[in-house]
């Protein structure tokens, strides 16, 4: 399977980040993406053939994934991208590819079909990306495309106030997320028979870098690989399968009491080959804790949101292990960006 331009350049990400930091806080937005591409390529990128990249609306929040970016027809492929956005209610995207024959080697190539779905509402995002081979034993080898991708995110503008904390003083916010879903990549490793998926849950406060809150990878013939190589409580992984549900906590992020900030939360799933990644149960923001400048919890806090969503709910104390993992989120993100630049 060939994948072109899976990661944007570091300069592009840096430019997009600078633009996002300069942008004022807004009332809120919901965005979903679902797409994919399948077939055997004809031509090259230089001749206008298939390219992939990250949609501008997702930069710099998400900087990877095979989002179709053009040249599909010129390449003799099947595919595209469905995008939707809104400021209220529930937003959703869906896209299907195939069945399309993959073509090489003759007499052995499979027929590929894929499906991607995504939804977003304030406080809750879900994605699913899946592909399937039929009628063959190989996916075609170099020049063959068989990938699906789904992404969903919400951005809301929040303001914390309290009668016991002075307006304009520094503070901190901690988010609690609940994530549920499963992935399956059946079968043993075999030449030209791909099956892998990558899932990322990300979050970002205004004026602060993107945080990789949770990540999972699964490849045909192997057990699932989670963030920091640990299998979280509530999750099960065996060769070709992972599933589960758990709550984890962000690191504590700086805020200013009485001043608004934007929170962005998103979920992205990519599926390559014969694999299913179903996280339509999704990621939910299930609680928010607010602290003063001394990191003391503020019991009389209020949290206003531009969307009118009530995010402030009691949050149980985080297990020390999850807090440690959350604190390493920035290191993971930095490592990924350095790897992308070095490639």
Buried (B, 14 or more C-beta within 10 A) or exposed (E): BEBBBBBBEBEBBEBBBEEBEEEEBEEBBBBBBBBBBBBBBEBEBEEEBBBBBBBEBBBBBBBBBBBBBBBBEBBBBBBBBBBBBBBEEEBBBBBBBBBBBBBBEEEBBBBBBBBBBBBBBBBBBBBBBBBBBEEBBBBBBEBBBBBBBBBBBBBBBBBBBBEEBEEEBBBBBBBBBBBBBBBBBEBEEEEBBBBBBBBBBBBBBBEBBBBBBBBBBBBBBBBBBBBBEEBBEBBEBEBBBBBBEBBBBBBBBBBBBBBBBBBBBBBBBBBBBBBBBBBBBBBBBBBBBBBBBEEEEBEEBEBBBBBEBEBBEEBEEBEEEBBEBBEBBBEBBEEBBEEBEEE
